[in-house]
Amino acid sequence: MFPVALIDCDHNLLTLVAIAIKNIRDDALEQKMRVSKEKAAENRGALLDAASRLFREKGIGGVGVAEVAKEAGLTHGALYAHFSSKDALAAEAFNIGFAANMAAMAAWKGEREPTFEEYVRVLFSEGMRDKLATGCPMTASASDAGRQGEAVSASFARSFKEETRMVELALDPAVEPSRRAILAIASVAAQIGAIAVSRAVVKTDPALASTVLEAVRDTIIEAHRALHHP
């Protein structure tokens, strides 16, 4: 018969071993879950990047979810594990693309406060027109967005309001607020249309493509100057 003290010692030792094993298993499970979450976030990001680029380049209606998944290096099923529908994917991809363009504008702006006319010259530039896959999703998807669901429409509306606000803030605060708001809305709407037309004709008539941008840009600038000299 073993001494009670020895039995208690063995029992305590077994308990400590069991606890250690449990802790190791818990740590391994936590690590696995952390890696899985990181991988899921990585996959989601890859899908959004691919969708944002493809939708701007080919149009939302011109790209299927299978093509987006393939571009991201994932399966069709993996896409639906992250997004309930193509409309949900398109809406988030739109937001990603717009945020990237606003970040680019912020980098161009730097610490200074550009004038309204400086903004207009950038927005109506050929460089802005030629950035199809990486440019503003509003200019890439203006007509296409109207054929999509409410999620894409909501993303477009939020982006339009945000860009309009950026432009409005560049206008002279001495000008009546309602007139500033109208000019800002007209400027952004005109830019979306002018970029779309210029892109549509540039392959066959580059001179016309440039004239469209210049004509609309100059009209907006004249309207701005008229605010100060009615």
N, C-alpha and C positions, 0 to 999 in steps of 0.2 A: 504494500500500500504506500502511495506517494504522500509525502508531507503536504499539508494544506498550503503552506507557504509556497511550495514549488508549483502546486496546481494553480494558485492565484497568479503567480508570476507568469506561467505559460499562458493563462487566460488573458492577462493584460497585454502580453506580447502579441498574441493573436489579434486582439482588439486593435492594437496600434498598427499592425500589418494591414488589417482590413480597412482601417481609416486611410492609411497611406495609399492603398490600391484605389480606394474610392476617389481620393483627391486627384490621383493621376488620371483616372478615367474622366473625372469632371473637367480637368484642365484640357485633356485631349478633345473632349466634346465641345468645350467652349472655343478652343482653337479652330476646330473644324467648322463650327457655326460662324465664327468670325471670318474665316476664309471664304465660306459660302456666301456670306453677305457682301464681302468685298468683290467676289466674282460676279454676283448678281448685279451690283452697282456698276461694275465694269461692262458687263453685257448690255445693261440698259443704256449706258453712255454711248457704247458703240452703235447701238440701234438708232439712237437719237441723232448722232453725228451723221450716220449714213442716210437716214431719212431726210434730215435737214438739207443735206447737199443734193440728194437725188430729186427731192420735190422741187427745189429751186431750179435745178438744171433741166428737168424734164416735165415739170408740172405734177401736181398731186394726182390728177387723173391719169397721168401717163406712167405711173410707177405702181406696181403691185407690192403687197407685203412680202411676197416671196423674194422679189428682187432686193428689197431693203434688207431682209434677213441674210441673204447671200452676200451682199456688200459688207455687212457687219461680221461675216464669218460665222453666222449662227443658223439654226434651223428655223423653219416656218413656225413650228410649235413653240420654240423659245421666245419668239416675238410676242405671241399671245399670252405668255406667262407674265409679261410686263405691261401689255397694253390690251385693253378690252376690245378695241376696234381700230380700224385704220384711221377713223376720224380722230380718235383720242391720240394716236401716234402723231398724226399730222398736226394737231393743235400744239402738242408739246414740242415737236420739231420746229414749228413756226416760232415758238417762244425762244427756243435755243438760238435760232438763226438771227432773230431780231436783237436779242441780248448781245450777241457777238458783234453785230453792226453798231450798236450803241456804244459798246466798249471801244470799237475802232474809232468812232467819232470822238469819244472822250480822250483817247490817246492823241488824236490829231489836234484837239483843242488844247490839251495840256493845262497849264495854269492860267492861260489868258482867257478873255471873253470875246469870242469872235463876233463880228457884226452880222446883222441879218444878211447883208449882201455876200459876205464871205461864206455863210452857210449855203446860200442859194447857188453860188458858183460851184461849190463842191457837190451838192445834191444833183445838179443838172450837168455834171461833167461826163465826158466819154468814159473816164475811168470807172465811174459809178455804173454806167450802162454796161460796161464790158465784164463786170464781176457777176456773171449769171449764177454760178454754182455757190458762190460765197457772198453774194451781195444781199441787199435787203429783201426779205421774203415778201414784203408788200408789193414791191415792183415786180417780183417774179411770179407772184400768185394772185394778183388782183382779180382777174376774171375767173380764175380757177377756184378761188375761195368762195365765190358766190354759188358754186355747184356743190359745196361740201356741207357738212352738218353744222349744228350750232356751236360746237366746240371750236372749230376753225374760225367761224364767224366772230366768236368772242375774242379769240387770240388776235385776229386782225383788228378788231375795234380797239382793244387795249393798246396795241402797238401804234395804231394811227393816232390815238389821243396822246400817247407819250411823245411821239415825234413832233406832233403839232405843238405840244407844250414847250419842247426844246426850242423850236423855231420862234414861238411867241415870246419867249424870254429874251431873245436876241433883239427884239423890236424896242424902239424908244419908249420907255415907260411914260413919257409925256403924252403919247398918243392915247386917245380914248380907248379903254379896255375892249369894248365891243368891236372896234375897228381893227385892233391888233389881233383879236381872236379870229375874225373873218379872214384877214390876210394870211394868217398862219395856216388855217384850214385850207384855203385856196392854194397856197404854196405847196403844201404836202400832196394834196390831191392832184395838182397840176404836174408835180414831179413824177408821181406814180404813172400817170398817163403818158407823159412825154418820154419817160424811159421805156415804157412798153412799146410805144410807136417806133421809137428810134431802134430798138432791138429788132422789131419786126421787119424793118426795111434795110438795115445796115449791110446785110449780105449782098444785096443787089443794087442798092443805091446809097452808098456811104455818105454822099454829099447831102442827100435829103435827110439822112439820119442825124447828121450834125446840125443841119438847119433847124430841125424840129427842136432839138435841145436848146439851141441858141435863141430861137424865136420865143419859146415859152419862158425861158430864163429871163430874157430881156423884158418881156411883158410884166413878169412878176416884180422885177427890179423897178420898172417905171411906176407900177402901182404903189410900191413902197415909197418911192420918192414923192409921189403925189400926196401922200399922207402929210408930208411936211410942207408942201407947196400946193395946196388945193387951188 
